[in-house]
Amino acid sequence: MEPTPDRLPPGPLTYEDYVELPDDGKQYEILDGELFVSPAPVPRHQAVSRNLLLILGRFVADHRLGTIFYAPIDLILAENTIAQPDLLFIRAGRESIVTERAVEGPPDLVVEILSPSSNRKDRTTKAGLYARFGIAWYWIADPIERTIEIYELEGDRYRLVSVTAADAIVTSPLFPGLEIRLADVWT
């Protein structure tokens, strides 16, 4: 019998449990052994994801900086921590963390796009996990507030580097020379 979220084994869940979950259009993540289930993203979320992918992807490819991946993509940080970030970036020279099954290890950047159902998880649970596993940069895009927050890992927690709002220009030390017009992100 195929496992379902209501018939999972007791105790902390692992990657082995994760791969047995149904392919039903929902987003499943196991964060520190706990199952999180989210509905499919809404159109606004997908539009922001697409726009950021196109902007970052073009810049990264043109400058041969590395690789951008987008959801759905498994990010295995530990046997009991499998996340599904909206976007992630891996610098050139670090391709060894990309395996046949997933990205297995901390990327250089994770981008999460907020939706009403993910706000708390993205701001607290995932931010804490991403910091603990050493992901150097964490961006939070909020389509409702029309902001992008850029965080840099400092020690074992994130430090807010910038908050850019409305139609302003986003820059990041991670991508020198890149200017992201937020008007292009929200459309």
N, C-alpha and C positions, 0 to 999 in steps of 0.2 A: 504494500500500500504506500502510495506517494505521500511524504510528509507534507503537512499544511501548517501554516503558522499556529493553529490551535492544537496541533498534535506533535509538537517538538519535544525532544528529550529534555528531562529536567537538567538544571545546572547551566553553566556557561556554554554557549553555542560556539561552534568552530566552523572553519571553512568546509569541513566534511558535511556538516548540517546545512550550510549555506547552499552548496551545489545541489542539494536535494529539494530545495524550495521550488514551487511551481513557477512556470513561465506564464504568468497571467496578466502581464501589463503593469503590475505594481512594482515599485522599486523597493527591494529588500537590502538592508544593510545589517551587519552584525558589528556592533560597536562595544568593545570590552565585554564580549560574550552575550550581549543583549540584542534581541531582534528589534529593528525599527522598520516599519512598513509605511510607505508613502504612496499616494495615488500618482498616476502619470502627471507630468508637469502640464500646467495650463499654457495656452498659446502665448501669452505675454512672456512667460518664463522662457519658452522655447525660442521666441524671437530675440530676446536679449542674449541667450546662449549662442544662437547662430551668429549674431552680430559680433560678439566678442571673439568667437572662434575665427570668423573671417578676418577681423582686424589683427588679432594676435598671430593667427596662423600665417598670414601674408608676411608680417614683419619678421617672424621667426624663420620662415623659409627663405625670404630674401637675404637675411643676414646669416643664414646657416647656424642658428643658435641652438638648435635642438629639435624637439618634437612636442607638438600639442596633441593631447587626446581629449575626447569629449564623451559625455555620458550617452549610453551606458558603457562604463569601463570599470572593471573591478580593480580596486586599489587595496592590495593585501599588505597591511602594516604589521600584522601578527596573526597567528593561527586563529585568534578569536576577535580580530578586528578587520573587517572587510567593508570598506566604504565605497560609495558611488559618487565621487565629486562631479560637479557639472563640467568643469574643465581642469586639466592639469598640464603642467609644463615640465619637461625633463631636459636639462642642459645637454648640449653635445658632449660626448665623452662619458655619459652616464647611462648609455643605452642598455647596459647589462641588467638593469632592474626591470626591463621589459622582457617578459617570458611568454611562452606559448599560451599560458592561461590568464595572465593579468600583468599589471604593474606591481612588482613585488619589492617594495621599499619606498622610502620617502621621495617624492618628486621635489623639484625646486619651488614649485608654485602650485597651489590649489585655489581654484575659484569656485565659490558657491553663490548661487543666485537665489535670493530669498523668495519664498512664497509664504502665505499665511500659515500653512501647515509645517513649514520647516524653520521658521524664524528662531525659535528657542534651540532646536537641535543644532542648527548651523552656528549660532552665536556662542553657545556654551559647550555642548557635548563634543561636537566636531572640532571646534577651535581648541579645546583642551587636548583632545587626542592628537590633532595635527601638530600642536606644539610639543607634546610629549614624544612624538616619533621624529621630531627634528625637521619638519617641513619649514624651510627658511622663510617663505612668503605665503601669506594667506590674504586673498581678496574676497570681500563680500560685496556683491552687487544687489542693490535693492530697487527693483523696478517701480515700486509704488512711491517710495521717497525720492527716486531718481538720484541715488548716490552710489558711489563706489568708495569703499573703505579699503585702505591698503595697510596691512599689518606686516611687521618684520619680526622674526623670532629673535628674542633677546633673552639669553639664558634659557629658562624653561617655560617662558610665556611670550605672548605677542605684545608688541608695542605698536600703538596706532601711529602710522607715519603720516597719513593724510586721509581726509574725507573730501571728495570732490562731488559737487552737486549740480543738478539741472543740466545745463548745456555747456559747462566749463570743459577744460582740457585736463585729462588725467596723464600724469607722467609717473614713471617708476624707476628707481635705480636698477632694478632687475633688467630693464629693457632701455638702455641709454639711447636717446634719439627718437623713441616712440612717443607720439602724442595722440591720445585717444580723445576724439571729440565726442563727448557724451551724447550730443544730439544724434550721432550715428549709432549709438548703442540702444537708445530707447525707441527708435523707429521700427 
